[in-house]
Amino acid sequence: MQFIRSDNDSSYQIITNSLVKDRTLSERNANNRYVKIHKSLQKNKIHTSHDAMNLLKTVSWGSPDGSRESQWSVVYDLKNRK
């Protein structure tokens, strides 16, 4: 499991269960959607749930035949409990 929490505040958390065992750090982070999400969240300080879903769309992955693809991406608005 990989867990990223914002350093400066607790406005977001990113969690994944991507397989990281037996991979080097560079292999884990190359094209890693969670690193891309983290960088985007750091860059853009104001977020809406709509913006977050659009960000998830940009990092969604899949193969042309549909055999491998993102299965679950979710956004929770914990401040407003939505």
N, C-alpha and C positions, 0 to 999 in steps of 0.2 A: 504494500500500500504506500502511496505517496501522498503527503499532506503538505499543503502550502498555506500559511496564514500570513496576512499582511503584517509587515513589521511595525508600521507607524500607527496603525489603528486596528480595530477589529471589525471593520466594515465588510470584510469578505473572507471566505475560506474556500480553498479548492482541494478536493479530495478525489483520488483515483485509485482503482485497484489494478492498474496496468501491471503486467508482468515485468519486474525489474531484476529478478534473480538471475545471476550469471551474466549480467551485462555491465559493461564499464559505464562510468559516469557520462562519458561523451556519447555512448550509445543510448543511454537512457534519455539524455537531453536533446539529441539530434531529432529535429522535427517533432518534438514533444508538445502536444497540444496544451498541456497544462502549463508549461513554461511560457508559451505564447499567450495564454490567458492571463497568467500572472503579470507579464510585462505590460499587457494592454491595461489591466486594472491599475497598475502602478502609474501608468502614463495618464490615464483619464480618471480623475479623482471623483467625478460625479457619475453615478450609475443608476439606471432604472432597470426594472426587471425586463422591460422590452429590449433595452440595450444589451443586457446580459444574454438574452436568448439569441439575439443577432450575433453576438460574439461566439456563442457556442456553435452557431451555424457555420461560421467562418473556419472553425477548427475541426468540424466534423470530418470523419474519414470513412472511406469505403472503397471497395473494388468495383470495377465496371460490371461484373456479373452478380454483385450483391452478396457474395459469399462471406465477405468481411466488411463490417460497417459499424459505426457507432450505434450502440443499442440504447443506452440511456444517458440522457443529458437533462439536468433539471436545475431550476433556479428556485430558491426559497427566499421570500421576503420576510426575514426574521423580525425586522423592526416593526412591521405592520401585521405580522403573523398571517401572511397570505401565501 
